[in-house]
């Protein structure tokens, strides 16, 4: 059991660090763009999409060799359902991603402490509606964006495309360009919801939570898009058999240790 905890904690720390890096890149840009009066509409689309993509790329580059660089609960859940992540590891991934997103959001707010409240509200840490105005297109938007993301990630993982971190990052940037202006293209419940809550607490402004229905869409819908992508990829392209159970340095199965 100690070996399992050591492995789990290593994955936890990796996912926490990777998600923190992702938030530093993407949410820092969100505040910078929101505070610039000249950055409106389509002017924000390219830098906003690139910051999200580069943030993902950096997170994967730093932690990919340890945890696979999921840095997204939807990715971890889909990988567990697809047999690419042991179910006992999943809680370590999810908790790491949540804590990393929180630490990243606090760090960003401290970096921009002179800008927050004077030029922009901390609530910009959460995604918001753009061209979409009603629930149906917002839900479909979040579903399609995450569906595309997981198709790309599964292709990188299953087909061995290289360099993986850059390709996934560019995929995120491309999806952001296509759908970011519509409903934010969050695609990551941890990176959207946790900074949103921290931003609301910072500004003592919960209007977007109490008066809007939107916040629950990027929290819940991306999981459906991720699982749909897993099913479509498995059916259309096909997935290799799941790899053998992870082993430690003594070649003892961690899965077996867990059962003991």
Secondary structure, DSSP 8 states (H G I E B T S, - for coil): -HHHHHHHHHHHHHHHHHHHHHHHHHHHHHHHHHH-TT--THHHHHHHHHHHHHHHHHHHHHHHHHH----SHHHHHHHHHTTSS-HHHHHHHHHHHHHHHHHHHHHHHHHTTTTBTTTB-GGGGS---SS--SHHHHHHHHHHHHHHHHHHHHHHHHHT-SSHHHHHHHHHHHHHHHHHHHH-----HHHHHHHHHHHHHHHT--HHHHS-SGGGHHHHHHHHHHHHHHHHHHHHT---------B-TT--BHHHHHH-
